[in-house]
Amino acid sequence: MARARWFRAQSPRPKLACDPTRESYDQAFGLLAAAWTYALDGKRQTIDFAYRTLQFLEVELASLAGGYAEADSARLPRRQNPHMHLFEAFLALYEVTCDPVFMARADAIHALLEQRFVSAAGALREYFDESWQPAQGAAGEIVEPGHHFEWVWLLYQHARLAARPVSPLAEQLFVFACKYGLDWRSRRAARRRTVGGGPSARSSIAPCRPTSRPGSRSPARGPLTAIRCRPTSSASSAACPS
């Protein structure tokens, strides 16, 4: 089965990529789109996009230090954000296919969250070096409260789908973000803070993004509870490295 790669930007002209960069961040949204489309149409060719994209991730972007490289150019710094969206996509794919290969990938990213992304104080770091140590300088101290709230929602989804208790990290992330990153007058999260809770160089209040934050009515953030699981054949699962 040929691997599927999602380019950074596509030209209106057929088969012409105006930015051929293949980022793990963009693969996450390709996977999420495949999950939701499959939930609606149930077509084999739809879910094949997900398995083919997973092949690309595992063969060309997987890192020996865990997780996935930023792009096929292996640039630095590494970020937690693409992994958060991959976690979301793998959960959605597991929900619509019941294929444990997707839960296994989600569990691996959850382990990174526990072991590398979150500080002892409950702060979610954003930028890292190749071995998942905090990036040098100010970049290694940056946190984004909005991402804390997103992870909280996703951790509850993970617990629901895996039939496990909610990770204690959900409360830690929520408490940190509320304490240091929320403007209680406007109920809006600050764009950036530091690991210690102080303001960063870009700590202004973030714009409201109701379609992409927990609590939204957007289907892209709701559970697929109205969709029945459509188990896929073992052939596609076997095509993905384990």
Steps between C-alpha positions, in 0.01 A plus 500: 500500500647836396560751776288813512670835565316823568680807365516833680321691223339396174471702181156534335662326203458122524789302649715808560620565855598863549662406834611134494605495867352197675450589866377272774257780595331480159493120503299523823224697333500269200446210739226684687324583173517133397344395831206738472443430132507125564250548781266652244557298185642169624702459181807279491695749291439770763650308789784379278623860499545471876696175483717632219570821694588297806749307288664826397521614862646171622749450218615853425429718807527266799774599744722269705446736793123449475225671308546647155731751336369844416530437127684287250788745538530410872524865601520632855361589744263212550152593620234341713220658294514263198493209745192639672319507166630155407368376835161649412503340155602156626218507755249595232627222274478247778144607572383446143701185419551321835850421370740474797786622280365853545458473876857372524622815323290718727641322806856562379432874474332495841824355639694790345262743664563340839874456465612800293243770431374593847713651775466402866293815552247397236627730226485371143822587322483580130854471357764227533828376358543173309497288820192672649695713744368858535636723223781730600430856607161669520340256255532218750302696758202590281157357578166573333196479732265427211687177431461402866124522463506301176700223661256483793212433262702242308605318816135455591434362151793263538365371830154453351621307196762293683263429793762622748503759778569855391869585521595715802671728247158630395452670836860622515479660158162656572612646833818649353319655205226647718747635755750658264345526158137607535368854503208456739330817379479395136533122560759490225837326514829682469693425183823411677644468849814343645543169680508690828171673422643841419442701181704416192611735226165432329251467783209706367148362522441253217219554248182304557490181291162341580519237227825347622487509877340258748140587569438591139196373319714426196482133395877499469522499880205281592502123558389276218229352723239500226723297268520124524846350492584350161781248559748492214646188346827364635668564165521875548613470860773258402631753250596732784819440696431400859 
